[in-house]
């Protein structure tokens, strides 16, 4: 959870800086820096596609079976 909080804070700062640069250099509206900061932070925190923060558990869809080959068991124990 600490990585997620740190990542959210850092991406919030990236959005704020990018918005401030767009405001200054391209003459965009003043509120752009806050809007980009909030959107960047929210996307990193929420992570809708699970690209940044993987799921905590793995779901096994098939159960491995034991096989006998030449009188010896082969497979997961």
Secondary structure, DSSP 8 states (H G I E B T S, - for coil): -HHHHHHHHHHHHHHHHHHHHHHHHH---TTHHHHHHHHHHHHHHH-TT-SSS--SS----S----EEETTEEES--
